[in-house]
Amino acid sequence: MEYDKGADTMARALALISGGLDSILAAKLIKDIGIDVIGICFKSAFFGYESAVKMTEQIDIPLKIIDFTEQHLEMVKHPKHGYGKNMNPCIDCHAMMMNYAGKLLKELDADFIITGEVLNQRPMSQNKNSLDIVKRESGYEEYILRPLSAKVLQPTKMELEGLVDREKLLGISGRTRKAQMELAEKWGIKEYPSPAGGCKLTDIGFSARLRDLLLHDENPKLEDVEMLNIGRHFRLNDRVKVMSTRDESEGKAIINLLSNGDYVFYALDFKGSTIVLKGEPNEDDIKVAGEICGRYSKGKDEKKIKIKYKKHENDKYNIIEVVPAKDEDIKQYII
């Protein structure tokens, strides 16, 4: 898609759009003072772009979607500035996004970058020091403007040179979202997600699974990361991990992510969960996986049931007979 400046437009900004309320308010504010705005949304294994599409449609700006999954995953493994409460390396992530956006300035004939960050809204990633680190680490420090908090931050090059009228910017600060919600109502932005956002790295359960994955595999496949979103996860030992799907749709999804060498288990005579085993199992591991399969099948109350299993790439199943596991038996394995 080509983005052409209109004849009467004095400047163009690239707006980082997360899909949340703050970023769309920042974009709307800059658009309403007469600056052309292009939305930039990043897609990775840890967040999507669907909400960003809906939000940009509400304020009528174009959206460019950038998939930086591989680079993002590499950064998440060893973030320079560490993690937040869970596995969220917010400072490094924001700097990485701004660096990508900075490299697009010339390509999209844009003058600067805007974000929806609000001073002190998040105590770790949006305090004054963190915001300054993000700007420096991005490599495009002089081109970053935070419209919602501009009046409580130092004036930027864009304001000092008259490209943006500082008096038309805002000075929001702190954790309350009253000002943002009032702006949303004023500007007719009716649908927006909760402030928790859509980043899976902030989720406790997902973070635990990711931490476990990286502990046992320094270079996981993208498919292994995507599996973290599916079903229940069990760590049997350093060699073996087991997953149990919750419904038919998860069963179809996980099968599409399997690699050669992965095992699948099904209860032979009962409907139930698809069980996936990853690793190098011994006979005991196979037995435990079969017992978990029994637990999450319609035969969970039977004294014994038959389980069929095979490697994903094989045609022939093996059959074992197991006693379905009780919850107390497998509690120790749950991630």
N, C-alpha and C positions, 0 to 999 in steps of 0.2 A: 504494500500500500504506500502511495506517495502522499506526503503532507506538504501542501503549498501554503505559504503565508498569504493571507489576504492583503490587498493593497493598502488597507487602512490600519493594519495591525502594527503596533509599535514594537512588539517583542513576542517571543515564543518561549514557553516554559515546558519542560518535561516533568510531569507530576508522577511521583512514585505512588502507585495505587495498590494498597494492600487488600482492599475489599472491605475495610472497616470504615467507620464514620469519619474519623479525623482526616484521613488522607483525601477523602472526597470533598470534605469541607474546605480543605486547603486549596484544592483544585478549583472549586467553585468560587472561592474568594478571589483568586488570581484571575480567573476568567471574567468575573464581573467588573474588574477594574480595567478591562480592555486589553488583556494579554491573551494571546492564543495559547491553548493548553493541549498537550498530547499526553494521555495517560500511559504509563509504563508499568506493567505488572509482571512479576516474576513467578515462574512455576517450577516446583521441584518435587522431590519425593515426600516433602513434609508439608506442603501447602499447594493448593490449586489456584485457579483463576476465575472460577465461576462467579463468585461474589463480586469480584472486580468488574466483570462484564455488566452485571446488573446495576452496580453503583454508577458506572460511567454513563450508562444509558439514561439514568435519572437526571444527569446534568448536561447531557448531550456533548460529550467530548469523545474523540477517537481513542482507541486503546491498542497498544502494541504489547503482545505477550512474548516474553523471553523465557525459554526453558534453559535453566542453568543447573539442572539436576546433578550432573557429574561433578562440577566444580563445587557446588554447594555441599554435597556429601563429603568431599575431601576436606573442606573447611570445617565441617561439623566434627570430624574426627579429632582435630587438634586446633581448636580456636585459640588465637593469640591472646585474647582477652578473657578466656574462660567462659563458663556457662552461667546462666541465671539460676533460678530455683530448681529447674529440671535440666533437660539437655539442650536448652535454648541459648545459643551463643549470639545474643541479640546485637551486641556492639559490632562483632565481626560481620554478622549478617547484613546489618544496615550499611556498613562501610562497603561491603562487597556489592550491594545493589547500587549504591551511589557511584561506585567506580564503573560499573556497567553502563549506568545512565550517562555518566560523563563522557564515555567513549561514543555515545550516540548523539552528542550535541551537534557535532559537525554534520553527521549523516542526515539528521532530521532538521538541520538549519535552525537549531534552538539556541537560546542565549543563556539559560540557566536551568537549575533543577530545583523543584520544590518537594517538600515532604510534609506529612501530617503530624510530625513529632511535636509533642507538647512538653514544655519544660516542667520537670518534676512530676509528670503524670505517673511514670514508673520509676520507683526509687533507685533502681540499679542502672537501667539502660537509658533513662531520659533525664538524669541529673545534668547539671551544667558541665561537669567534667566529661561525662560519657558522650554528650552531644559534641563537645569539642574534639574528642578522640575520633569519633566517627567522621567528622569533617576532614581531619588531618589524614586519617588512614585511607580515605576514599581517593585521594590524589586530585580531587577537584574542589578543594576547600573554598576557593573564592566564588564558586558558582552555585553554592547551596544556600537556599533560603527556606526558612521555616515560618510560613505566613501566620500560623495561629499563635505563635509565641514571639513574633519578631520584635515587639515593643519591649519585651523584657530580656532581650538578647542584644548583643552588640550589632550595630548597623552593618549590613553586608555591602559588598561592592555594588550590587544592583541598586540598593537604596541610595548610597552615597553619590552614584553617578546619575541618578534620576531616572533609571530604567523602570523602577518601581517606586510608587509614592508610599513612603513609610507610614504616613498618616492614615492610609487606608488599610493598613495591616492591623493585626490584633495583638493583644498581650496576655493571652490565656496562660495560666500557670497552675500547677497543683493537680491533685488526684480527682477532684470533683469534675463531673462531666455536665454540669448544669448548663454552662455556656454553649457547649457543643450541641446539646439537645435543643436548646432554644434556637440556635442557628439552623438546625435541621428543620425545625417546624417553620421558621421564617422563610426558608428557601424551598419548602415543599419536598424535602427529602424524607419520604415516609418509611421506606424499607431499608433497614440496615442491621447488620448482625450485632451480637453482644460484644462488649469491649474485650472479652476473653480472646476473640479472634479465632482464626482458623489454622494457626500453626500447631502442628502435632507435637513439635518439640517442647511445647509448654505443658503437654498433657503428662500426668504422673505415670499412668500405665504404659503409654507409648514410650516414654523416656526410659522406663525400666527395661523394656524389651530391647530398645536400641542399645542401651548400655551393655546388656548381656550379649547381644550380637557382636558388638565391637570388641568385647572382652575375649570372645572365642574365635573371632575372624576379623583380622585387621583390614582386610580388603573384601568386604562382602559384595555380592552381586546386587544390582539394583532390584532384581526380583526378590532377593532375600529381605531387602528393606521394605518393599511393598507388602510382603507377607506379614509384617508387623501389625498391619491394620486388620488382619483377618483372624477371627476366632480366639481360642484360648491357647496359651503358650506354656510349655513345660520344659524345664531344663533337667534332664535325667542325670547327666554328668558332663565332663569336659568334652566328651566325644559326640554326644547325642542330644538333639532337641526334638521335641514332639509338639505338633499343633493339632488342635481339634476344632473343626468348623462348627458354627452354631446353626446354620440353616442351609438350604439348597443353593441359594445364591452365593454364599461363601464357598460352598463346595466347588462350584463351577469356577469361581474366581481363583481359588488356590491351585486347582489343577492346571490352569493356564500359566502359572508361575513356576511350575516344577522344572527341575533340571534332571538330566540323566544321573542316576545314582541315588536320587531321592526315593523313599519308600512311601507307598500308600496302603492303608489298612481300611477294611470295611467289615462290619458284622455280616456273616454269611446269610443268616436266616431272619434278620431283623433290620428294619430301617434305622438310620442313625447318622452320626457324624462321619465326615471324611477325616481320617487321621493321616497326617503327614509326618514322616520321620526324616530328619536330615542328619547326616553324619555317618560314622562307621560303627554300626551297632554289633554287639555280640548277642548270644542267645538270650541272655537275661534282659537286654534292652528291648529285643523283639517281643519278649513276653510282657514286659511292662507296657509297651505301646499297645499290644493287643488287649491288655486289661483296661487301659484308658479307652480304647475303642469300644469295649463292652460297656463301660460306664456311661458313655454318651450314645447308647443305642436303646432301642425299645426293649432289648433283652437285659437291661441292667439289673433286674431283680431275679434273673435266672441263676441257678446254681453254677452252671457252666454253659458257655456258648462257643460257637465256632467262629473264628476270625480268618478272613482271607487277606493275604498281603503279597506284595511284589515290588520290585523296583519299577519305577515309572516307565522305563523304556522296554521292559519285558512284557510278554503276552501272557505267560502262565503264572497263576497265583499259587502260593504255598498256603496250607491250611494248618492252623493251630487251634487248640482248645484251651480256653482260659476261664478263670473266675472273674467276672466283671469287678473292677476296682471300686472300692468305697471312697467317698470323698476324703475321709481321714487318711486313706492310703496314699493319695496323690497330692495332698495339700502341700507336702514338702517340696514338690517339684514345680509348683506354679510360679511363673515369673510375674 
